[in-house]
Amino acid sequence: MTHILYIEDDPDSVILVKKVLESRGYSFMWAFNGQEGLNLCRAGPGLILLDIRLPDMSGYEVARSIRSCGKSYLMYVPIIAITAHDGRMETKRALEAGCDVFMTKPLNLRELLARVEAFLPSHTYPLNEA
């Protein structure tokens, strides 16, 4: 089972995303702030969803810490940055910090699921019966 770590301080967002991802067979971990998220990275998530506006540090700082930690399993883990602030500058900053994808809130859950499955294919699709 593939673990997805969501670093997000809004419990309502977490509950919604958790429900969608678990329905597709993903294991879900949640961190309320950046430091807790960095600690949970030791579990080796297959993908990280990262809010940019966290209570203790920015998502940019978290992404840079993940990418520079020296752990090979984290240097290339996909990171999807998520923020309520849109704009080219935000996108540029997220990508420069080491994020792979940038999404804005409110999240389009179909788009989120498509992006997650592009990195981590789900194995819960029903088989087509002819």
Backbone hydrogen bonds, N-H to C=O, Kabsch-Sander energy under -0.5 kcal/mol:
donor,donor_aa,acceptor,acceptor_aa,energy
4,I,27,S,-2.6
5,L,47,L,-2.4
6,Y,4,I,-0.5
6,Y,29,M,-2.6
7,I,5,L,-0.6
7,I,49,L,-3.0
8,E,6,Y,-0.8
8,E,31,A,-2.3
14,V,10,D,-1.9
15,I,11,P,-2.6
16,L,12,D,-1.9
17,V,13,S,-2.4
18,K,14,V,-2.9
19,K,15,I,-2.1
20,V,16,L,-1.9
21,L,17,V,-2.7
22,E,18,K,-2.9
23,S,19,K,-1.5
24,R,20,V,-0.5
24,R,21,L,-1.1
25,G,22,E,-1.6
26,Y,21,L,-1.9
27,S,2,T,-2.6
29,M,4,I,-2.8
31,A,6,Y,-2.4
37,G,33,N,-2.1
38,L,34,G,-2.6
39,N,35,Q,-2.1
40,L,36,E,-2.3
41,C,37,G,-1.2
42,R,39,N,-1.2
43,A,40,L,-1.9
44,G,41,C,-2.1
46,G,3,H,-2.9
47,L,3,H,-1.0
48,I,78,P,-2.6
49,L,5,L,-3.2
50,L,48,I,-0.5
50,L,80,I,-3.0
51,D,7,I,-2.8
51,D,49,L,-0.5
52,I,82,I,-2.0
54,L,52,I,-1.0
54,L,57,M,-0.6
59,G,52,I,-2.8
62,V,58,S,-1.8
63,A,59,G,-2.8
64,R,60,Y,-2.5
65,S,61,E,-2.3
66,I,62,V,-2.5
67,R,63,A,-2.5
68,S,64,R,-1.7
69,C,66,I,-0.9
72,S,70,G,-0.6
74,L,71,K,-1.7
75,M,71,K,-1.5
76,Y,72,S,-0.7
80,I,48,I,-3.1
81,A,79,I,-0.7
81,A,101,V,-3.0
82,I,50,L,-3.1
83,T,103,M,-1.8
86,D,84,A,-0.6
91,T,87,G,-2.1
92,K,88,R,-2.9
93,R,89,M,-2.6
94,A,90,E,-2.3
95,L,91,T,-2.4
96,E,92,K,-2.6
97,A,93,R,-1.7
98,G,94,A,-0.6
98,G,95,L,-0.9
99,C,94,A,-2.4
100,D,79,I,-2.8
101,V,79,I,-1.5
103,M,81,A,-2.7
105,K,83,T,-2.2
109,L,107,L,-0.9
112,L,108,N,-2.7
113,L,109,L,-2.6
114,A,110,R,-2.3
115,R,111,E,-2.5
116,V,112,L,-2.8
117,E,113,L,-2.8
118,A,114,A,-1.3
119,F,115,R,-1.0
119,F,116,V,-0.8
120,L,116,V,-3.2
130,A,128,N,-0.5
